[in-house]
Amino acid sequence: MRPAIFPLLPDPGCLLLLLVSWLFNPARSEITSLDSGNIDDILNNADVALVNFYADWCRFSQMLHPIFEEASNVIKEEYPDKNQVVFARVDCDQHSDIAQRYRISKYPTLKLFRNGMMMKREYRGQRSVTAIADYIRQQKSNPIREVQDLEEINSLDRSRRNIIGYFEQKDSDNYRTFERVANILHDDCVFLSAFGAISKAERFSGDNVIYKPPGENAPDMVYLGSLTNFDLIYAWTQDKCVPLVREITFENGEELTEEGLPFLILFHMKDDLESLEKFQQEVARQLIGEKGTINFLHADCDKFRHPLLHIQKTPADCPVIAIDSFRHMYVFPDFSDLSVPGKLKQFVLDLHSGKLHREFHHGPDPTDVAPGQPIQDLASSPPESSFQKLAPSEHRYTLLREKDEL
């Protein structure tokens, strides 16, 4: 008997069951698992990547896995190119080096990357398929508003930081570089562009990018470097969009903490702009080289009474300068010494060297004590860090905001 040329077909009832099963149980997407061998290559080649940093023992990580996979399914239908959007994950127990590299301190943490660069703001939205998918759609939307008439420039909101690019054409290397920068910094600045005949009046020397700082009478600043050099234009734009001294609030406190850098904070009364200006000037003069090792911040004394209590101060003592290392808080001896050359810089250098921590526990170093002066033991009532207090929440650990304690 000759063998059948065609295999037997399944029973029609079985086919129906298979179809129903497929409809109600779609194939799960492949979430890319990252390790030290593939992470740079995958993230560098992704326009947008959402990475789930998790731990298997964490119940909230376990709850997020199917939601994260389903959101990936939804987005994959809309952005089929594998490099447009990547959903990836890192097992932080197995790859503690990666967790440390990206300063992951809680699980699960969802971080957004653009062309390999991690964004400052992690995803803090609802842990649902719809919310995560909407977040990715938002990240894929164009962050640059195209200007149709130069008169629109005159009506800009001058309380915001505005970056405007004038280009001969959209299909150009200059604009593509500008677009990359805007994708990364659109939360910090408003980005606009104009093309062709509309932008011609502003292109007397070629394509041009300018910065309009806050303030009606603040003068424009022109970018003078290469428009195709991403590193140069990104550094220039970041410098304009992200102030050297930022305000810490209840809304951004957790965000700033997650950057992983200690805080140098000026506590001042809201209407005391003179102290703030002095602090900004001295930070720019003495500490510009420390940018990237410490965050320079200012805080409203009335709103942040609780951190002040940790250093045995009240709003009546403001202005006050302190460092929060996330282990302890250290007080700058006297605000009036702010303008003494090198004094503020030495305060920060003493943090980096460990001197502030050592003296916090054991009193001033013997070499710093005047003859006959006793060494003070501060360990009995240490002003511990107030900004880094963590408490459990529904999905993860979040900053315990001081306003909840007042």
N, C-alpha and C positions, 0 to 999 in steps of 0.2 A: 504493500500500500504506500502510495507516494505521500510525502509530508505535505501539509497545507502550505500554500504559497503565502497566504495572509494569515496573521494571527487572529484568533477568535476575538470578536468585539465584545466589550462588556455589556452586560444586561442594561437596557434603557433605564431601568430604575436606579441602577448603580451610577449611571451617568448623571442623573438628576441629583443624587445625593452628593456626588463630587462637586457639581456646579454650586449647589447650596452651600457646601462647606467652604468653597473658594470665596463666595460672596461675603460670607459672614466671618471668615477667618483669613483675611488677605495675608499674603506672604510678608513676613517681618523684614524690615530693612536691615541692611548690614551696617551696623554702627562701627566705624573704624576704631580699633583699639590702638592707642598710641603707646610707644615705648621709646627708649633713648635712641634706638636705631632708626626710627621712621618719623619721629615727631616734627623735626625741622623741615624735612622734605614735604610732608603732607600739608603742614600749616602754611609754609611759604608759598605753595602753589594754589592755595584756596583763596578765592575772593573774600568769602566770609566763612568762618568756621565757628561752630558752637561746641565747646568741649565740656563734657560732664566729668568733673573730678569727684570720684566716689570712693567709698570703702564698703566692701561686701558685708561687713558686720553691722553697718549702719542701716537701721530700719527705714529711714527716710530715703536713703540711696536705693534700697530695694523697691520702695514704692514708686520712685521716679523712673526706673528702667523702662517699664512698658509704655509710660507716657512719652518719654523721650524718643523711643523707637517709633511710636505712632506719629508723633510730630514730624519725625524724619520722613516717614512715608508720605505724609501730606505735602511737605515741601519738595520732595523729590519729584512729584508729579508736576509741580510748577517750575522747578529749576532742574531739568534733567541732566544738564552738563555737570559731571562729577566735581569740577573745580569751581562751580558757581557757589555752591553751598555744601559744606561738609559738616556732618554730625559725627563727633568723635568722643571717646571717653578715655579716662586714665584711671587705672586701679592704683590708688595712692598708697596702699599697703605694699603692693608689688613694686611700685616705682616711686619710692619716697624722694629720690633725687629730683624727679620732675615736679612733685608737689612742693618741694622746697624752692625750686627754681621760680615757680609762679606764686609763692607765698600762700599756699592753700592751708587754711587753719580750721576749716569746718567742712562737713559733708552733708549733702552734696553741694558743690559749688559749680555754677555754670558761668563760664568765661567766654567772651566773644573775642575772636581774632580776625584781623584783616591783613591778608598777605603776610602772615607770620607774626604780626605785631599785636600784642595783647592790649585790648582796650582797658582803660582805667575802671570803667563802670561794669561790674558784673551784672548778670541777669538777676533781677530781684522780683520779677513778676510772678503771677500765679503759676503754680505747677499744674498746668493743664495743657492738653493738646492744642486747643484753640489759642490760648495765650502765647504759647511758645511759637506756634506757627505765625501768629500776627506779629510777634516781635521780630522774627526773621524777615518777614515781608517789609516791615518798617526799615530794617537795616539795609535792605536791598533797594529801597527807594532812593531817588536822586537827591542828594543833600544840597545841591546847588540850584538856586532860583535864577532862571534866565531873565535878564532885563530886556524889555522890548523898547524902552525909551530912556535916554539918559536922565530925563526929568525924574524918573523913579528914584535915582540916587539922592536927589535933594529931599526926599520925604522919608529917608531911612530912619529907623528908630535909633537915635544917637545915644540911648542908654545901653545899647548892645555893642559888641565888638564886631565890626564888619570887615570882611575880606572880599575884595572885588577883583575879578580877573577880566581883562580886556583882550580878546583874541581875534585874530583874523578869521579863523575857522575852528569849528568844533572838532573836526577830524584831524587832530594834530597831536604831536608828542607833547607840546607845551600844555595843552588842555588836559590830556590824559594824566600828566603828572599832577596838575592842579586838582583834578578829580580824586586822585588817590589821597592827597592831603586832606581834602574836604571830607572824604569818607571817614577819616580817622578823627578829625577835630570838629565835626559838625555840632557836637554837644557844647562846645566852648565858644564857637564863633558862628556868625551868620555868613554864609558863602553865597556870592552872586557872580554872574558872568554876563558878558555881552559879546556879540560876535559881528563880524562883517562891517557893513556900513554904519550900524548903530554904534559900534565901538571905535570907529575910525578916528574920531577927535581925540581919543585917549591913547592912540597908538602911534604917536608921532615918531617914536624911536623903536617901534616894534611892539610885539605883545607885551603886556604890562600887568603887574599885580600890585595893588595898593591895600593898605590897612587904614581904616577909619576908626580911630579909638573912641571910646565913650566921651561925650561932651560936645556940645554944639560948636564950640570954637577950637576944639583940639585939631591940630594940623595933621594932614595925611602923612603916611610914611610909605615910601616906595621900596619894593624889593628890587635889589640891584644885581642879584646873582643869576646863575643859569636857570632857566625855567624847565629844563629837562633833568636837572640834578635833584632827585627826590630828597636826598638827605639834607641838602642845603635849604631848599624851600620849606621842607617840613620843619627844620630847626627854627627858621625865621618865623614861620607862622605859629608854631607852638609858643615861641617867646612872646608873640603878640596876643595870642588867644588865652593863654594860661598865665595869670598874673604871678609875679614872683612871690608876693604875699597874698594869700587867699583867706577869705573869711570862713571860719568853721561854724556850722549851724547844726541844729538837731537833724536837719534833713540830709546833710552830706557828711556827718561825723563818721558813720560807719564806712562810707566810701573812702574817706581819707585814711582811716585806720587801715583799711585793706591794702593801701599802697605799700604798707610795710616799713615806712620810714618814721623815725621819731619826729615829734612836733617841737618846734620852737614857737611859742605862742605869746603874743601880746594880749593881755586882758585889759580892755579899756572901756570907758563909758561910751555909749553909742554916739553921743554928740561931741566926743573928744577927738576931733579929727587931727588936731595938732600932734598929739602923741603918736597917732597912727602914721602920720607923714614922717615924723622923725624916725620911727621904727623902720618904715619902708626904705628911707634913705640910707640908714646904717646897714640894713641887710644887703642892699645893693652895693654899698661901698665896701663892707667888710666880708660878706659871706657869699658873694656871687659864685665863688669857686666851690662852695659846699652844696650848691644846687644838685640834687640827685642823691645826697646823703642824709638830708633832713628836710622836712616840710616846714615852710615859713607860713605862719597862720596868725590871724587876729580873731578875737572873740569878744562878744558883748558881755561885760561884767555882770549885768543884771540877769541875763539869761543863763549864764554859766556860774552861778553862785556855788553850786556843788563842787566843781573842780577847785574853786578858790578855797573852799573850806578844807580841802585836802592839803593845801599848803598854808593853812592857818591865816588866810586872808579873807577880806570881805570887799564888796564894791567900794567901800570908803577908802580902801588902800590902793585902788587903781590909779594910774596904770601900773601893771605888774607884768614882768616877763618871766616865763618859766619854760623848762623843757619837760616834756612827757616822753619818757623812753619806753612806755608801756609796761615797765616794771616799777618805776618810781617817778615822782615828779621832783624836779630840782629848780630852785628859785634863783634868778639872777639877783645879786645882792641889792642893787640900788638902781632904779630907773634913771636917775640923774647921771649915772656913769655910762649911759648908752653911747654918748658921743665921745667918750675917752677912746683914743685910737687903739684898736686891737682888743678892747675889753670884751666886746660881744663875741668876737671871733674866738678868743681864748676860752670863753664859756662853752662854746660848741666843741672846740678841740678837746677840752677836758671831758666832755661826754664820750667822744670817740676813743680817747686813751684809756677810759675806765676810771679816771680820777674822780669824777662826780659820784660814781657808784661806790667806789672805795671809801670816800670821805662820808658818804651818806651813812654807811654802817659803822665806820671806825673813827669818825671825826677828821679834822684837817690833817693832811700829811705833816709829819714832824718838821719837815723843812719849811712848811708854810706857817708855823706857829711862832709868834714872837716870844722872846725869852720870858719865862715866868708865866706864860698864858697857858691855862689848862686845856687839854684836848677834850672837846665836847663830844659826848656820845649821843648821836641822834637816833639811835636804833629804838629808843623807848617809845617814840611817837612818830613813826615814819610817814611822810606824806606820799602814800602809794598812788599809782596811776589811777586816774578817774575815767579816762576816755576809753580804756581797754577792758572795762568790766563787761563780761559776757553772760548772757542768760538764755536758757532754751526757749525756742519759739516753735510754731507749728511745723516748719519745714527744716529749720537749721538753727544755728546759733547766731544771734544778732546782738548788736550793741545795746546795752541797757542805757537808754537816754536819760540824762540827768533831769530832764523836766518831769519825768515820771516819779522822781524821788522828792520833788519839792512840795 
